[in-house]
Amino acid sequence: MFRKLKELTVNLTVYGVGDVAVQLASFLLLPLYTIILSPTENGAIALLLIVEQVMRVVNRWGIDASFMRFYYDCADDRARRELASTIFFFLLAASGSLALAAVAAAPVLGQLLFGGGDFTTPLRLVFVTTLFGSVSFLPFHVLRIEGRARAYVALTFANNLATLLVKLLFVVVLRMGVLGVALADLLVAIGLALALAPRYAALIRPVFSIRQLRACLAFGLPRVPHSFAHQVIATVDRFVLSRFAPLAPLGVYNIGVSLGLGLKLFLSAFETAWAPFYFREMKSADAQRTFRTISTYVFGVLVLLVAGLAAVGRDLVRLMTAPTYHGAAAVVPWIGLAVGLQGIYLLTSIGLNITKRTAYYPVATGAATAAAIGASLLLIPRYGILGAAWSNVAAYGVLAAAGMALSQRFYPIHYEWDRIWRLLVAGVLAAVAGRLVLGPTAAPLAGLLVRGTCAVAVFAGTLAVTGFFRPREIAAAREGFRGLFRSPGRSAS
């Protein structure tokens, strides 16, 4: 058990480290962006991000999930190349046609989306950028499947670093505003395609299988409304806010969302490592016991991250943004909670993938989409950006509950509920203690350090007092800690 946990943790760490450095740099540049870009420009960028996320789903037709699932069923390299080639050529034809139509319709779409301002060119650039992304998952999925985490991280790190540097040039140095953001994304997408060319050459052959395409679409198409619903859940709060308020409040809200989504550094790394792990483990005799134990640990990490962000969110906003954006502090803890609920969904809905019951994914996301739209329309007109954040929490809460319930129906996992409740209690106490330990006027940097330390201490102390940690886990942790300081030639006693 602990060997498997170590394997997942190592992969999660490797995948996570690749993003942390660049994301940290992007985070540190946030004060520059809040000074250089107006709230209105940040609002326009938020709407362009919605378009990008929706087009990414549409352009992949759900086949990105099919590729990873059916790759494990291929008998040899020839079958794998046939699978990859079929997907590649289908997506180029189908998504290329969609991109051409979207570029032609950009003036009309831009007027409907922005209601004013000259954002047609950035919108067209977004459509072209997402076309490059429609096939780029193929080599990245192969690296994940083959366990080549370091190569995966090197590519994603280079891509993220290039995006950061080009945006810094276009937005901060050349002051190109919204156009600079969209143009930077396109140039980096072209560069990534060129960098991946040797990997495409090794994977793609001039072959096409109607049989493979039918199987992939049968598995993947049910995920299109599911994936589309995911994007609605993630973005409807901002879209509805843009209908009831000018772009400026949307810009403030978008900064708060960006800070709250910092928790996705862990979530992104976990998702990247989690899917290949559970697909490999699903046929082992003790798979469900493994998934149960890992779920407890991952849930604990999510609770601590959400509690910590709730404690330091106000100081984080004051430290990292210009005064114009300080109103974003109210939404940061709620966005963090929504991310935590999304993490629970990723953690507990795996049974639908394992049993190939993907047709049930739209049931969960459909319920969450209805919750997102309903809550947004109910709360945003009255409570503004705070209502938008609450609607986000409601949507991801429904998603987590529905996804877990459906997964349990087909692939039951007996979770450690007694330990999970202790984690929840520890998280609530940690968040409350962190927020109360200092007054609201404390210096932001001091508040960040003191509140964060307090939250971690209260969380760990509550778990220790309530008997969360088991003797075997404590012994394994001690052995792992000693291993960090053991010389390479010295064996354990």
Disulfide bonds with the S-S distance in Angstrom:
none
